Amino acid sequence: MLSFEQALEKLLAAAQPVAEIRSQPLTAAAGRVLAVTQRSTVAVPPLDNSAMDGYAVRCADVTAAGVCLPVSQRIPAGTVGVTLQPGTAARIFTGAPVPAGADAVVMQELCEHGAGGVVINHVPRPEENIRRAGEDIAIGAEILKPGIRLRPQDIALAASAGLPELPVYRRVRVGVFFTGDELVQPGEPLPPGAIYNSNRYALRALLEGTGCAVRDLGTVPDTLPATRGALRRAAADNDLIVTSGGVSVGEEDHVKAAVDAEGSLDMWKIAIKPGKPLAFGEVRRSAGNGGGKAWFIGLPGNPVSAIVTFMIMVRPFILRLQGASDVTPRAFSMRADSAWPRPDVRAEFLRARINAQGGVELYPNQGSGVVTSLVWGDGLVVNPPGQAVARGDSVRFVPFAELLS
């Protein structure tokens, strides 16, 4: 069997970012992957400005507390004042440009009204409460690097630098379908021997959460012609095809034969639990659809296996297709508050959650069909092959927040 690291390395080595780059307005750029380095068109802040509501003064005029200065001007944000004359103060508000001649701002809480102006009850230091022009961003400075998934704070930075739109890679297009005559959609009657198709809704949500444009081809009958037809339709206008189940060699499992007929397929046994089987390959596009290929990934059919395998294997692959440079989720060393005395020979991804004491505890039933474990938990403990866990041991914990976006 391939180790988890070997399998992921093979996947990522195959992935190449989509070629198309599109400019998106800032209102539509969040979650997309930046394609080109961005530089600021302005200095931020553009002028020296006040960090406080208060009074702009010359330090030379306030050498002792209790000095009373006449107020020569009022400067709200968005207004540029005139040069501050010696022996006067300017009423100023947060964000307003500091007038020439002033070298400090005294916050209003340290001032009071006097008979002849404002009484300054504090001896200021030069530069006090002044934000200098360009102290956040210099004009022309690099502010955003390519390959990042744009977060709200990145969008804010671009806006503050005067950029109305950003060049991003287009969304990865993913076609999904599901095989199994036993699958029934939620809301329909459940005949004997049938099951509700939870993987359809889980995978759609996972793909959309990763920023993909998803085309759902639904449930495909368990026949080779129907499966081949679904693959051709999915390959026509998608970068990637994702399925779950049906990739074994049983008489009713037609996905492997269909992918072999329409392209090529590697069957991997990966030393992970839950999971283990993963199919990776490609499906040819017809000449009428521009030729080329769509990638194919077949996930296990058990719902927990499908979801966990998506999070740890498919998500990094998709992020790399999207042009993301960092596809590795952050892991944290935490104290185990549950024991795991019977480790597997495979690497285990154990459903766990952080408790009120700051440790992580494991869900008691780690079966690959126990979807409630994913709802109960808020992350995965990554346990190396053959390693038992005792209470108090340090374990590697990956929050779902790192795996679901």
SVG drawing of the C-alpha trace seen along z (x, -y; Angstrom):
<svg xmlns="http://www.w3.org/2000/svg" viewBox="-42 -84 52 94">
<polyline fill="none" stroke="black" stroke-width="0.4" points="0.0,0.0 1.0,-3.6 1.6,-5.7 -0.6,-8.8 2.4,-11.0 3.3,-9.0 -0.3,-9.1 -0.7,-12.8 2.7,-13.5 1.5,-11.6 -1.7,-13.6 -0.1,-16.9 2.6,-16.1 -0.1,-15.6 -2.1,-18.7 -1.4,-21.8 -3.3,-25.1 -6.0,-26.0 -4.6,-28.4 -7.4,-30.9 -7.1,-34.1 -10.0,-36.4 -10.3,-39.9 -12.9,-39.9 -14.3,-42.9 -13.4,-42.9 -17.0,-42.1 -16.6,-38.8 -13.0,-37.9 -13.2,-36.4 -12.3,-32.7 -10.6,-32.8 -6.9,-32.2 -4.8,-35.3 -2.9,-34.8 -0.6,-37.8 1.4,-39.8 -0.4,-42.9 1.2,-46.3 -0.3,-49.3 -1.2,-52.3 -1.1,-54.6 0.6,-55.1 -1.5,-54.0 -2.2,-56.2 -1.8,-58.8 -1.1,-61.6 0.1,-61.9 -3.2,-61.5 -4.5,-61.5 -4.9,-58.2 -7.2,-59.9 -9.9,-62.5 -8.1,-65.3 -5.9,-68.4 -3.0,-68.7 -0.2,-70.8 3.4,-71.7 5.4,-70.0 7.4,-73.2 4.2,-74.9 3.3,-72.4 6.3,-72.0 4.2,-71.7 0.7,-70.3 -2.0,-72.9 -1.0,-75.1 -4.0,-76.8 -3.9,-77.3 -6.4,-79.0 -8.0,-76.7 -7.2,-78.0 -9.0,-75.5 -11.2,-72.3 -10.1,-69.4 -12.6,-66.5 -11.7,-63.4 -11.6,-64.1 -10.6,-67.7 -7.1,-69.1 -6.3,-71.9 -3.9,-74.8 -0.5,-75.1 -0.7,-75.2 0.5,-78.5 2.9,-78.6 1.1,-78.9 -2.2,-77.4 -4.0,-74.0 -6.2,-72.4 -9.3,-70.4 -8.8,-67.2 -10.6,-63.9 -9.5,-60.3 -8.2,-59.8 -8.0,-63.5 -4.7,-64.8 -2.4,-66.3 -1.7,-70.0 1.7,-71.0 3.6,-72.4 2.0,-70.0 4.1,-67.2 1.8,-65.5 -1.9,-64.9 -3.1,-65.0 -6.2,-62.8 -9.3,-64.7 -9.6,-62.9 -6.4,-64.7 -7.7,-68.1 -10.5,-70.4 -12.1,-73.6 -10.5,-76.8 -11.4,-80.4 -9.1,-81.2 -9.1,-77.9 -8.2,-74.4 -6.2,-73.3 -3.7,-70.6 -3.2,-68.5 -0.5,-66.3 3.0,-66.9 3.1,-65.2 6.0,-63.4 6.9,-64.1 5.0,-61.8 2.4,-61.0 -0.8,-59.7 0.3,-60.5 0.1,-57.8 2.7,-58.7 2.0,-58.6 2.9,-55.2 3.6,-53.5 1.2,-50.7 1.9,-50.5 4.4,-52.4 3.3,-53.4 4.3,-50.6 4.8,-48.0 4.0,-44.4 0.8,-43.7 -0.5,-40.3 1.4,-37.4 0.0,-35.0 -1.2,-31.6 -3.1,-32.8 -6.8,-32.1 -8.2,-35.6 -9.7,-36.1 -11.8,-39.1 -8.7,-40.8 -6.9,-40.4 -9.9,-42.0 -9.7,-44.9 -6.0,-45.3 -6.6,-45.5 -9.3,-48.1 -7.2,-50.2 -4.5,-50.1 -6.9,-51.4 -7.3,-48.2 -10.9,-47.8 -10.4,-44.3 -8.1,-41.4 -6.8,-38.8 -7.7,-35.3 -7.7,-31.8 -11.1,-30.7 -13.0,-28.3 -12.2,-24.6 -15.1,-22.9 -16.0,-19.6 -18.6,-17.0 -20.0,-14.6 -22.1,-11.5 -23.0,-8.5 -23.6,-4.9 -25.8,-2.4 -29.2,-1.2 -29.7,-1.0 -29.4,-4.8 -32.5,-6.8 -32.8,-10.6 -33.8,-12.1 -37.5,-12.7 -38.3,-9.7 -39.7,-6.4 -37.0,-4.0 -37.6,-0.5 -36.1,2.5 -32.4,2.8 -32.1,-0.8 -30.1,-3.6 -30.3,-7.4 -27.6,-9.0 -25.8,-11.1 -22.5,-11.2 -24.2,-13.2 -25.0,-16.1 -21.7,-15.8 -19.5,-15.9 -21.4,-18.8 -21.1,-20.8 -17.4,-20.0 -16.7,-20.9 -18.6,-24.2 -16.9,-25.0 -13.6,-24.6 -14.6,-27.1 -15.4,-24.8 -18.1,-25.2 -20.0,-22.0 -22.1,-20.1 -24.2,-17.4 -25.0,-14.6 -27.0,-12.8 -27.3,-9.0 -26.3,-6.8 -27.8,-3.3 -25.5,-0.4 -24.7,0.4 -21.5,0.0 -23.1,-2.0 -24.8,-4.4 -21.5,-4.9 -19.5,-5.5 -22.1,-8.0 -21.9,-9.9 -18.1,-10.0 -18.3,-11.5 -20.8,-14.1 -18.8,-15.0 -15.5,-15.2 -16.9,-17.5 -16.8,-20.7 -15.2,-19.9 -11.6,-19.8 -12.2,-17.0 -14.8,-14.2 -15.5,-12.9 -17.5,-9.8 -18.0,-7.7 -18.3,-3.9 -18.5,-1.5 -14.8,-1.3 -14.2,2.3 -14.4,5.4 -17.8,6.6 -20.4,7.5 -22.3,4.3 -19.3,2.1 -18.8,0.5 -16.8,-2.6 -13.4,-1.0 -14.2,0.6 -15.9,-2.6 -12.9,-4.8 -10.5,-2.3 -12.6,-2.4 -12.9,-6.2 -9.4,-7.0 -7.0,-5.4 -7.2,-4.6 -4.9,-3.8 -6.3,-1.9 -4.4,-2.9 -4.5,-1.2 -3.5,-3.8 -2.4,-3.0 -5.0,-5.2 -8.0,-4.6 -10.8,-5.4 -10.3,-5.3 -7.8,-2.9 -9.2,-2.6 -8.8,-5.6 -9.0,-5.6 -7.1,-8.3 -7.0,-8.7 -8.2,-10.7 -11.1,-10.6 -10.5,-11.7 -12.6,-14.5 -13.9,-14.1 -12.4,-16.2 -15.7,-18.0 -15.2,-19.1 -11.8,-20.5 -9.8,-17.3 -7.6,-17.0 -8.7,-15.3 -10.5,-15.6 -9.0,-14.2 -10.9,-11.5 -11.0,-10.7 -13.1,-7.8 -13.7,-7.9 -14.7,-5.1 -18.5,-4.6 -18.7,-4.6 -19.7,-8.2 -17.0,-8.8 -14.4,-7.4 -15.6,-9.5 -15.6,-12.7 -12.3,-12.2 -10.6,-11.1 -11.9,-14.2 -10.6,-16.4 -7.1,-15.0 -6.6,-14.0 -9.0,-15.6 -9.1,-19.1 -5.3,-19.6 -5.5,-18.4 -8.3,-20.8 -6.5,-23.7 -3.4,-23.0 -5.7,-23.0 -7.0,-26.4 -3.4,-27.7 -3.0,-27.8 0.6,-27.6 -0.1,-26.4 -2.3,-23.3 -1.2,-21.9 -3.6,-22.3 -2.2,-23.4 -1.9,-20.8 -1.5,-21.5 0.1,-19.5 -2.5,-18.9 -3.0,-16.8 -4.9,-13.6 -7.7,-13.2 -8.8,-9.9 -6.8,-6.6 -6.4,-4.7 -4.8,-1.5 -5.4,0.6 -3.7,-1.3 -4.0,-0.1 -1.1,0.7 -2.3,-2.2 -2.2,-5.9 -5.5,-6.8 -7.5,-9.9 -9.6,-9.8 -12.6,-12.0 -12.0,-14.1 -13.0,-17.4 -11.5,-19.9 -13.0,-19.8 -13.4,-22.5 -10.1,-21.5 -8.1,-22.3 -7.4,-18.6 -8.8,-16.5 -11.1,-13.5 -11.9,-10.8 -15.3,-9.7 -15.9,-6.2 -17.0,-4.6 -14.6,-5.3 -16.4,-3.2 -16.4,-4.4 -20.2,-4.5 -20.7,-6.6 -21.5,-10.0 -22.4,-11.2 -18.7,-11.2 -18.1,-13.9 -20.9,-16.0 -19.8,-15.5 -16.1,-16.2 -14.4,-19.4 -11.3,-17.9 -9.1,-14.9 -6.3,-13.4 -3.6,-12.2 -2.2,-9.0 0.8,-7.4 0.7,-3.7 1.0,-1.3 1.1,-4.0 -1.1,-3.7 -2.3,-6.8 -2.4,-7.1 -4.1,-9.9 -1.8,-12.8 0.2,-12.0 0.8,-14.7 -1.2,-14.1 -1.4,-15.9 -4.8,-17.6 -6.1,-19.1 -9.3,-21.3 -12.1,-20.9 -11.7,-24.6 -8.4,-23.8 -10.0,-21.1 -13.4,-22.5 -12.5,-25.6"/>
</svg>
